[in-house]
Amino acid sequence: MDDVEATWQSWLSGLAPSKRAAAESLRTQFEALGAADTPEWARSEIEENQPQLARFVLLRSLWRGAIDGWAGPGALEQVAAARRLLDAGADKDDLVLLARAVAYEAVFATVDELDCGGDVNVSGVDVGWVVMESGEDGSSTGRPLSGLHEDLLTMDPSGRDGTDLWE
């Protein structure tokens, strides 16, 4: 048994049976999703009551759809300006990289704004927002998904933490 597994087992042994079952279930779910450091994700959710699984699923979904979706067959060609650039001889790989980098910046700006909870440039307006975890039935669990911008790069499914976007 390696150190990570020994630490995990030691931590589990100190939990009440219901929390132990929840932690094991979370770890299994994170592993099924291909997450790295699954014990840490599960432990954070249990100890800190942070909706880490929901954060992981949301951020990974944004990578796969909004960012990496541009690398899919025909995605770039759906944009008229990209078709014109391709027809003019532009390198498709460079255009895909550009589209992915711009998409990353847009996603980052969006989750950063969501994390702020309100427009910091507007005063005298008593409105804001919060992103909340929901259960399977769609009802709120009451646990906010905060700090989304902090982990966006780490959710890159390629494991490169977005480094290829700026090459």
Secondary structure, 3 states (H helix, E strand, C coil): CCHHHHHHHHHHHCCCHHHHHHHHHHHHHHHHCCCCCHHHHHHHHHHHCCCHHHHHHHHHHHHHHHHHHHHCCCCHHHCHHHHHHHHCCCCHHHHHHHHHHHHHHHHHHHHHHHHHCCCCCCCCCCCCCCCEEECCCCCEEEEECCCHHHHCHHHCCCCCCCHHHHC
